Amino acid sequence: MAIPSRVLSSGNSPLSTISICGDGATGLTATGSTASDALQLSACYNSIGTAAASTGVKLPPTEAGAMVVVYNGGASTVAVYPFNTSSTINAGATSLSVTATTRVLFVATSATTWVSIAGA
């Protein structure tokens, strides 16, 4: 895994460094109760700080090779939705429930499929 300070010190710009290493977002609040009104994620590494019951987040557009980490630090389970209805999670699911204090790595294996790897 690339370390941002090393990428920067090798002469890359900050924007190039984010493209190579990814970016993070903390203190996120899950919103909505469906894919259409869930919080749209824009970072590679996402930490949800507030999660009310029946709220969710939406992954970025599905692109083969993309990886997104979601950590639910909130008190309630959060639904994670693919970006649109043509994409799925884990062979056909339209969402994935992420319980409190759980982290999940989402890997896009094609332009329409996310696969999840969960950890406590």
N, C-alpha and C positions, 0 to 999 in steps of 0.2 A: 504494500500500500504506500502511496506517495505521501510524504510529509510536507505540508504547505510551506514551512520555513525553508526547507531544502530546495523546493521547486522555485520559490521566489529568489533565493540566493544564487541560483544558477542562471539568473538573468531573465526569467519569465515575468510577464506583467501580472498584476493582481487578477485581472480577468482570465488570463490563461491559466493561472494557478487554480482558480475556482473551477474552471472547465476540467482540469486534470484531477484535482483532489476532491471536488465536491464542496458543497456549502451546508451550513446547518441552520436550523431554526429552533428556538426554545420558547417555552412559555405559551405554546399554541393552545387555543381553545376550540375543541370540537364543536361543530354547530350542525343545525338541521337534523332532519330525521329520515332523509332519503338522499340518493345520489345527487339529485338536482340542487339541493340546498346545503350539502355538506361542505366543510371547509376545504378549499382547494389547496393542496400542498404544492410548494414550488421549490423546496430545498431537497437535497439528497438525504440529509440526516435530520429527522424531525422528532421533537420531544413535545408531547402533549402534556400541558400542565393542568388543564381544566377539562373535565369530561363529565357532563351531566348524563343522566340516563337517556338512552335512545338517540345519542348524537353521533356524528361521524366525520370522516375526512375522506378526501378524494385524491387518488394518486395522479401524478402528471400523465400526459399522453403516453400510451404504451409504445415503446421503441425497443426493438431487440437489443439486448445488452445493457439496458438501463437497470440501475439498482437504487432502491429507495429504502431507507430504514425508518420505521415508525416505532417510537417508544411511547407507551401509554402510561404516563405518570399521574393520570387523573384517578378519581375515585370510582368511576363506572366503566363498564365495557364500552368500547368504541367500535363502530362499524367502519371498515375501510372498503371503499368502492373503487373500481377501475374508473378511468377518466370518462369513458363513454360506454354505451350499451353494446358496442361491437367487441369490447374487450372483456375478458373473464379472469378470475383468480382460481388457481388450482383446478384446472380441468372442468370449467363450466360454472363455477359459483359467481354470483353477481355481487357478493361482498364477503368479507371475512371479519369475524368478531375478534377483537384484541382486548383481552381482559386487562384490568388494572395491574400495573407494575410488570407488564410483559413487553418485550421488544420483538419485532418481526422484520426480517429482511425480505423485501419483495424484489424478485429478479424477473425481468421481462425476457422470456425465452423466444418470443416472436413478436410481430407487430400487433398481436391481439391477445397474448397470454402472459399473465403474471403467475409466478410460482412463489409460494411463501415458505420461509424457514423461520420457525418460531423459537424463542428462547425465553427463559424466565428472567 
